[in-house]
Amino acid sequence: VARGAPELFQYVCTYGFFMLAPNVWDPHESLGEGPWGRALPGVFSRPLSVGDGKTVQVKLCFSAPRGVSSRRWLLAFVSESLGEDEVGCLMRQIVRMLRISTEDNQREQEFLSLFPQAAQDHWFRLFRSPSLFEDACKTITLCNAGWGRTISMNQLLCAKVSSCGNFPTPRELSTWDAESLKRECGVGYRASRLINLARRAVETEELEELEELARRCRSTSAMDDQNKELRAKLLAVEGFGPYATDNMLMLLGIYSNIAIDSETLRHVKSLHRVDEKSAARLAQKVDAIYGRDCPYQFLVYWRELWKDYERACGPLHLLSSSRYSML
């Protein structure tokens, strides 16, 4: 999966979504030895859809091939046999979550050439969901909520809306009414936004078009007006303000915008001695601090913030899930 000897947590435990249902991270579990070599401690598991309403349980781990100390295999264990198309569907979701496409590999090398200090911890691949729809829903649950409530909302969406404990599909979520979703999942005013997003995902190809536009924006020949078009389209999504939009840009692989919230204010005040109450002036000062890191401002900012959390709480990949809500 990479040169050197990275661990799976450096692909999974890099963004808070790994703490949200149906994702489960166990830093101590090991899946033993086999033809693949020795499975290393650290297992990520969750259900994944493989098409036609079928869902399988998946466990991911790294293994160290015998006699090759500098390489890692990424292993995917599934709960039942799969056909060729189902394997392809599964692989596409794993590649998206861990950002291990050829494009991601190339962009990592570019980032590390600009920021060699990030090479020691293989900092680049911020974890995300297997689908843009799940990313969008999780982003909505981030807004105007403490982290503990975000965790609770996602747990209830998986338990109450999904038929198999996975994150709800657009079709499953689209059949709910707002009052029932509020009552059962504690999502409050977000209910109508989540349901409308699900219905648009069922009825249109809007999310697929956003993915394609983001792909064009990531190319070296992308014009500035394409980036503006993508941001405008995201801002037009019901429930997406500037914070949600910039968070979604990061999840789409556009790192030139920083999603500014109360944590940003706390962080820049603590580390950069910036104390600014005005949102507009705060955004200007954040741009001044990280503008030199273009086009990877979010990655540089998030690495600082993540290291800050780890100074307070210890390595986050070793944090017990019972303490996630304390972050």
Disulfide bonds with the S-S distance in Angstrom:
none
